[in-house]
Amino acid sequence: MASTDDAFDLAALEEIFQRRFDDPDLIRRALTHRSAVDSDAAAYERLEFQGDRVLALVVCDMLMSAFPRESEGALSKRLHALVSRETLAEVANDVGLGAHLRLGGGDEAIADQRANPSILADVVEAAIAALYRDGGLEAARRFIEGRWAERLARSSAPPKDPKSALQEWAMARGLPLPEYRVAASDGPPHAPVFTIEASIAGRPPARAKGPSKRAAERDAAARLLKELDA
């Protein structure tokens, strides 16, 4: 099994995360896809599991301070948007994390994985866990606040899920609820790509691709809603 260990540049990563790691193996593992190793324990999944919780805790703290008068429902919508796969993938791209992934397989597969939003989102969560395990909550908090504060500030109103917005659009016009169907399913098991078609009776459908059915449905709903409002 080929491994692109040359992608691991500790000095560059310490610059990205503004921390000198006491245990560099933590950040190495956080950036290691299971395609590059023989054991799942050497890949990022376990760290991702913890990083997801650490991220949610810190962002929740940020929201509670920023919006002291908002209801739990409104805060939940903000939290969901701020810790979504899309936001995490944006953060990964902002700091150039894709170039540091340790991946296995042929050149074409590696190129696809470096740009895969689902993998990029996973490694951000895993890296947050690496920061937490290496330097405690404050080390993780510094990175999260540095990358999420501006995103939180841009959120003037609780975001509305595209599927909910599309459903409301249909109901307001007395139309049947939107329907979603899997138009195609491609890619290898470790990096699937789903094509989802969203439709409303009497209107042209819209399609979108994503690393999960949920993500593709959300993007297809957003695309259809944009076309309906055009």
Order of alpha helices (4+ residues) and beta strands (2+ residues): alpha-alpha-alpha-alpha-alpha-alpha-alpha-alpha-beta-beta-beta-alpha
